[in-house]
Amino acid sequence: MLSKSLSDLELVRRYTQGEEHAFEVLLHRHKRKVWSHIFLMVRDREITEDLFQEAFIKVVNHLKEGKYNEEGKFLAWVMRIAHNLVIDHFRRNKKMPMVRSNGEYDVFATHAQPEKNVEERLVNLQVDEDVRRLITKLPPEQREVVMMRTYLGMSFKEIAEHTDVSINTALGRMRYALINMRKMVKQHGLQLERA
């Protein structure tokens, strides 16, 4: 029986050396977080199960092919694989997840309005793309809170419950995410004003 106190890095190393049980420990350790992350975006249990399995098949294949080299960041790597599979799923099905509007965020702000001219619509699409790119550069905990809040319209209470942290921690992560995004906007000289 492998010790549950072994690090992800050690478990990956043991798995790649032939200890199959090491992967079971990794899977058991991270399955709830990965499954929840997928479910929050697709909101369908069956699709979540399919994407979850596909994600871990990809993980196994990458590990067996020796393509994993992100030492100490196993969970972030798996979450990125799962996230990309969700994006691929929506592209294939040409639909995006349902989002609730609230006082701070208007879901319709991200959609091109027919009365806008082509240039204005292109500006808005570029702003949306720049914001998405900035979000992907945030640390995983901050990125998770921003996506849940912005794209899924979750309350900070819901976010706190889902991520097993206090509401203050969830609020703090959002605050730091916004600070980091503002820094990145300045660094890259981005203009994020919608037309």
N, C-alpha and C positions, 0 to 999 in steps of 0.2 A: 504493500500500500504506500503510495507516494504521499509525502507530507503536504498538507494544504498550506504550510508556511513557506514553501518554495516560491521564489519569485517567478513572474511570468517568463522572464528571460531564461531562467534555469529550466523551467518546464518545456519551453520551446527547444532548448538545446537537447534535452533528454528525448523529446519526441523525435527530433530529426536524427537522433542516434538509434532510433528503433524502439524506444519505450512507448508503446501505443497508449498506455494508461495516462501518460503525462498530458496528452491532448484532452482526455476526458476531464481531467482536473481543470484545465484551462476553460473548457466549454462550460462546465458546471459553475466556475467562478464568474464568468462574464455573460452567460446566456440571458439572464433577466434584463440586464442593461441594454444589450444589443436588440433583443426582441422588443422591448419597450420603445426604443428609439425608432425602429422600423414601424411599429404599430401607430405611434403618434403621427407619423407622416401619411400612412396609407389608410388608417382607420378601418381596416378589414382584417379579421383574424386569419382567414384562409390565405389571402395574399401575403400577410405578414409571415405565416408559417413557410410559404414557398420561398420568399425572399430571404428569410432567416436561414433556411437550409442551403439555399444557393450561396449565401455569404460564407457559411462555414465550409462548404465544398471548395469554394475558391481559396479560402484560408489554408485548408489542408493541401490543396494542389500547389499553392505558392510555397508552403513550408517544405513539401517533399521535393520541389524543384530547386530549393535553396534560394528562393527569391526574397526571403524575409531578411532584412538587415537593419531594422529600426529598433535597435537595442533599448529595452526598457520602456517601449511605447506600444506594446502589443495591443492593448485595448483601443487606443486611438487609431491604430492601423486597421483593426477589425471594424471599428465604427465607420471609418472612411470607406472601406469596401462595401459595407451595408448601405451607407448613404448613397454611394454611386449606383448601386443596384436599384435603389428606390427611384433615383432620378431617371435611370434607364427605363424602369417600369412605366413612369409617367410619360416619358417621351414615346414609348411604344404605343401607349394607349391614348396619347394626345389629350390627357386631362391632368389637371393639377388638383391637389387636395383642397377640400372645402375649408374655408377660413371664415371665422365670424368677424364682423366689423365691430369695433368698439370706439369709445370716445377718442382714444389716442391714435388709433390706426384705422384708416379707411381702406378696406380691401379693394375698393374700386379705383384707388389712386394708382395701382400698379398696372391697370389695363388702359390701353390706348383709347382715348375718346374719339369718336368719329368726327367731331367738329374740329379737332386739331389738324393742322396741316402736316405734311410728311416730315418736314424738318423737326417740328415739335415732337412728333411721335418718336422719331429717331433719337432725339435728345433724351426723352423719357425712358426709352428702352436701354440706352447707354447708362443712364443713372441707375436703373434697376440692376443691370449687369454688374456695374461697379460695386454697388452695395452688396450683391451676392458674393462677389469675389472677396471683398473685405471681410465678410462674415466667415468665409472659409479659412481665413488667416488667423482667426481668433483662437485662443487656447480652447480645448474641447469643452470645458465646463461653461465657459462664457458663450461659446457658439451654440451649445445646447439650449441655454436660457433664451438667447436672442431668437433662435428659430421657433421655440415653443411659444414665446410671447408674440413675435411678429407674424409668423406664417401660420401658426395654429390658433392664435388668439387666446391662449391659456392665461388664466389669472396667475398672479405670483403664488397664491395659495396652492393652486393645482400644480404649478411647476415645482414648488417645494415638496409636495407630497410625492410627485413622480420621481424626483431626483434624490429623495431621502435626505433633504437638508432643511434648515429652518428658513422661514420666509425672509429673514434678514440676510441670510447667505445668498438666497436667490436674488434678492434686490441688489446686494453687493456685486454679484457676478454681472448683473445687467449694467450696473453703474460702471464697473471696470471695462466691460465690453464697449460701452459708448465712448469712454475715455480713450481706449485703444483704437477704436475706429476713427475718432477725431484726429488722433496722432497720425494714423496711416493716411488719412485724407490730406493732411498737411504735407507729409513726407512725399507723397506721390503727386501733389498739386492737382488733386481731383476737384472737379466742379460738380457738386451733387444737387444742384438746383433744378427742379423739374420745370418744364416749359408750360 
